[in-house]
Amino acid sequence: MADKYDYLTKTKKEERNHIIKIGDKNIRSSIEYNPRPNSPKNLFKYHACNEHSLSALKENEIWASNPSSFNDPFDCSPQLWEGRLFPFGEIKEILKLVLLSEQVDSCKNNNQLRELFFNTIKDFIGIYCLNEGRNEELFWAYYGDDHKGIKIKYKQKILSRFWETAPLKLEYLELDELINQRMKVNRNLSRNFHKIFPQLIRWVTVKKKTWVHESEWRYIFWVSPSDQESRKQRYPRNAIKSITLGYKFFESSNVQYIHSGVFKHVFEIKEGCGNNQINYHLEILNFLKDHSDYPLYQIALDENMKLYPQQIYINEINDSVVTIFREFPPEQLKVMDAKV
């Protein structure tokens, strides 16, 4: 039987109840919303082409990031907690269970102690960030390596069922709202440490309104700080709905149009060994050829200056030579073929 703890927050737009259920084997996180948002059928992740994105595809696993790695200083900041209300003595005793006493005793005031506490607690939290698919042009630039990477489209229900947890929708607040929403710590924290968990969920699901265009959802995992492998979370292969290559994915290859929508791309393979010599674009294409059950697209640009997903098929890969078939309207193919 799981123990349930919650933490209620209210803003002008909505009310949220952040819930934690602590069982014998796991901790499950959820939020009850009022009004309730529509859960997206699909969630999207943008990657640069590197060893991490290749591993995510080949090993069907994701990396649950430490909040300290985020690029926004307002995201998961200790300052979102009311420092004056921190129970100085009780927090010190908790920290001494996982840190050196000298390190804890060096904190001279509540703000220093708060900083140490949340820099420590971050090591227990893993976050996987996805979005609803809006503002695609910006995401390709932000996270898709300036349109040279890939986008994975996930089926949300399959991920949630496999991970036994739902994605949590971020709330975007103005700076004064963030300050007014600061979490206040229970004075009996050492005896009721589990009661802070729902507040941690609130902490990792609120961001400054500057980022509202990202429409982000997060999966939260509880990980072992001594085992970085625990940040790797596997997912079922059928959770992937499709994969899209960026507009500039083939930028580093020499391209030749053959005929009837068929293109030949020749990638450069450097001599030598080591990770620096791997062409990850080519390695990802090799993976996708072996997994042709994933619908494959590439972002293209039409005559009206609009980006759109063009379906493509990998016909053949021979060493560094990749033959791609692209779908074009018949009238456009006639014009293209007449120029060959």
Residue pairs with C-beta under 8 A, 6 or more apart in sequence:
1 23
2 21
2 22
2 23
2 28
3 21
3 22
3 23
3 194
4 19
4 20
4 21
4 22
5 19
5 20
5 22
5 194
5 195
5 197
5 198
6 17
6 18
6 19
6 20
6 198
7 17
7 18
7 183
7 198
7 199
7 201
7 202
8 15
8 16
8 17
8 18
9 15
9 16
9 18
9 181
9 202
10 16
11 171
11 173
11 177
11 181
12 177
14 33
14 34
14 35
14 171
15 33
15 34
16 31
16 32
16 33
16 34
16 171
16 202
17 31
17 32
18 29
18 31
18 198
18 199
18 201
18 202
18 205
19 29
19 30
19 31
19 32
19 198
19 201
20 27
20 28
20 29
20 194
20 197
20 198
20 201
21 27
21 28
21 30
22 194
22 197
26 164
26 222
27 197
27 222
28 164
28 165
29 165
29 168
29 201
29 220
30 165
30 166
30 168
31 168
31 169
31 201
31 205
33 169
37 169
39 156
39 166
39 167
40 132
40 133
40 156
40 167
40 217
41 155
41 156
41 157
42 133
42 153
42 154
42 155
42 156
42 241
43 130
43 131
43 132
43 133
43 153
43 154
43 156
43 159
43 167
43 217
44 130
44 131
44 132
44 133
44 139
44 151
44 152
44 153
44 154
45 62
45 129
45 130
45 151
45 152
45 154
46 139
46 140
46 142
46 143
46 144
46 149
46 150
46 151
47 53
47 56
47 143
47 144
47 145
47 149
47 150
47 151
47 152
48 143
48 144
48 145
48 148
48 149
49 145
49 148
49 149
49 150
49 249
49 280
49 281
49 284
50 280
51 275
51 278
51 280
52 63
53 149
53 150
53 280
53 284
54 280
54 283
54 284
54 287
55 61
56 62
56 63
56 152
57 152
57 284
57 287
57 288
57 291
58 287
59 234
60 234
60 235
60 236
60 237
61 232
61 233
61 234
61 235
62 128
62 232
62 233
62 235
63 128
63 231
63 232
63 233
64 126
64 127
64 128
64 219
64 221
64 223
64 231
64 232
64 233
65 126
65 127
65 128
65 129
65 231
66 122
66 123
66 125
66 126
66 127
66 231
67 75
67 76
67 122
67 125
67 127
67 204
68 76
68 119
68 122
70 76
72 207
72 208
72 211
74 178
74 207
74 208
75 207
75 208
76 118
76 122
76 203
76 204
78 114
78 115
78 117
78 118
78 119
80 178
80 181
80 182
80 183
80 203
80 206
81 114
81 118
81 182
81 183
81 184
81 185
81 203
82 182
82 183
82 184
82 185
83 110
83 111
83 114
84 110
85 184
85 185
85 187
86 110
86 113
86 114
86 117
86 185
87 185
87 186
87 187
87 188
87 189
87 190
88 110
88 113
90 187
90 188
90 189
90 190
91 113
91 114
91 117
91 185
91 189
91 190
92 104
92 105
92 107
92 113
93 190
94 117
94 189
94 190
94 193
95 104
95 113
95 116
95 117
95 120
96 104
98 120
98 225
99 116
99 120
103 116
104 116
106 112
107 113
107 116
121 200
123 223
123 225
124 222
124 223
124 224
124 225
125 200
125 204
125 220
125 221
125 222
125 223
126 220
126 221
126 222
126 223
126 230
126 231
126 233
127 204
127 218
127 219
127 220
127 221
128 218
128 219
128 221
128 233
129 216
129 217
129 218
130 154
130 167
130 216
130 217
130 218
130 219
131 139
131 214
131 215
131 216
131 217
132 215
132 217
133 153
134 213
134 215
135 213
135 214
135 215
136 307
137 307
138 213
139 151
139 214
140 146
140 147
140 149
140 151
140 246
140 247
140 299
141 147
143 149
144 150
144 151
144 246
145 246
146 248
147 246
147 247
147 248
147 249
147 299
148 246
148 248
148 249
148 251
148 252
148 281
149 246
149 249
150 243
150 244
150 245
150 246
150 249
150 284
151 243
151 244
151 246
152 240
152 243
153 240
153 241
153 242
153 243
153 244
154 235
154 239
154 240
154 241
155 238
155 239
155 240
155 241
156 167
158 236
158 238
158 239
159 167
159 219
159 235
159 239
160 166
160 167
162 235
162 236
162 239
163 219
163 221
163 233
163 235
165 219
165 220
167 217
167 218
167 219
168 201
168 205
168 217
168 218
168 219
168 220
169 205
169 216
169 217
170 205
170 206
170 207
170 211
170 214
170 216
170 217
170 218
171 205
171 206
171 207
172 206
172 207
172 208
172 209
172 210
172 211
172 212
173 181
173 206
173 207
173 208
173 209
174 208
174 209
175 208
177 209
178 206
178 208
181 206
183 199
183 202
183 203
185 196
185 199
186 192
186 195
186 196
189 195
189 196
201 220
204 218
204 220
205 218
207 216
219 233
221 231
221 233
223 230
223 231
224 230
237 291
240 294
241 295
242 294
242 295
242 296
242 297
243 288
243 294
243 295
243 296
243 297
244 296
244 297
244 298
244 299
244 309
245 296
245 297
245 298
245 299
245 312
246 298
246 299
247 298
247 299
247 300
247 301
247 307
249 281
249 298
250 265
250 281
250 298
252 267
252 268
252 279
252 281
253 265
253 266
253 267
253 268
253 281
253 322
254 265
254 266
255 263
255 264
255 265
255 266
256 263
256 264
256 266
257 263
257 336
257 340
258 264
258 323
258 340
259 337
259 340
260 333
260 337
261 325
261 326
261 327
261 328
261 333
261 336
262 315
262 323
262 324
262 325
262 326
263 323
263 324
263 325
263 326
264 321
264 322
264 323
264 324
265 321
265 322
265 323
265 324
266 320
266 321
266 322
267 279
267 281
267 282
267 320
267 321
267 322
268 279
268 320
269 277
269 279
269 282
269 319
269 320
270 277
270 279
271 277
279 320
282 317
282 320
282 322
285 314
285 317
285 322
286 317
288 294
288 296
288 314
289 314
289 317
292 313
292 314
295 311
296 311
296 312
296 313
296 314
297 309
297 310
297 311
297 312
298 309
298 310
298 312
298 326
299 307
299 308
299 309
299 310
300 307
300 308
300 309
300 310
301 307
301 308
302 308
310 326
310 327
311 326
311 327
312 324
312 325
312 326
312 327
313 324
313 325
314 322
314 323
314 324
315 323
315 324
315 325
316 322
316 323
317 323
328 336
